[in-house]
């Protein structure tokens, strides 16, 4: 068996993050070209378009994956992973909700 080089995992991370980022860019291009469904671009939920929510979710997924790989959290026991990631997964949407609902400027 051929011995694997020590950089194979970073290439895996590179391709996964490249794919997710390319998907985000594709969605942005389709939005500019008005190729996405009207309800997806202009329909709102909590004050933001559905497309914006998709971007936020994909960004959170990328951030969690980066933490799992580069902070070596992916190789830890399940309890430690949940202790670190679960508060972030709960806190970020909560803070976004507060920002979106309370950030409406009354004129």
Buried (B, 14 or more C-beta within 10 A) or exposed (E): EEEEEEEEEEEEBEEEBEEBEEEBEEBEEBBEEEEBEEEBBEEEEEEEBBBBBBBBEBBBEBEBBEBBBEEEBEEEEEEEBEEBBEEEEEEBBEEBEEEBEEEEEEE
